[in-house]
Amino acid sequence: MSITRYEEVDSQRMNARWSAIGTGCGPYVGIAELRERGWSRAMITELLGPPDETECNPGGRNAPRVKLFDWIRVVGTEGTDLFHQRLAQAEVRRAAQLRSPGRELPR
C-alpha cells in the first residue's frame, strides 16, 4: 500500500508535534511522560483533573485520543506540598510492592 502525498505530509506534521510533546519542552505533556516523572494515574486525576487538550493517537484511528496537560500547569502542580505528599506516598507503595514476592508493579 503506497502512501499518498497527503498522508505523508500529515505524518510529518504529527511526527513534529509528537517530538515537541515528548521532550517536555512543548506546550503539553502526555500521560506517559507524567508517569516517567513519578505521577500515578490517581495523582493525575486528582491533582490535574481533565486534560487541557487531546490529540489523535499515532497508534491508529481506533486508538483512544491522547490526553495532554499544559506544561506550565504540570510544573506548577509539582511545586505544591500536596503533590510532594502524594509522591512520597506513591513511592512507599511502590517500594512495598517491590518487596512483596510474586507481585508486579501496575502499569
C-alpha positions, 0 to 999 in steps of 0.5 A: 500500500503506497502512501499518498502525498497527503498522508505523508505530509500529515505524518510529518506534521504529527511526527513534529508535534509528537517530538515537541510533546515528548521532550517536555519542552512543548506546550503539553505533556502526555500521560506517559511522560507524567508517569516517567516523572513519578505521577500515578494515574490517581495523582493525575486525576486528582491533582490535574483533573481533565486534560487541557487538550487531546490529540489523535493517537499515532497508534491508529484511528481506533486508538483512544485520543491522547490526553495532554496537560499544559506544561506550565500547569504540570510544573506548577502542580509539582511545586505544591506540598500536596503533590510532594505528599502524594509522591512520597506516598506513591513511592512507599507503595511502590517500594512495598510492592517491590518487596512483596514476592510474586507481585508486579508493579501496575502499569 
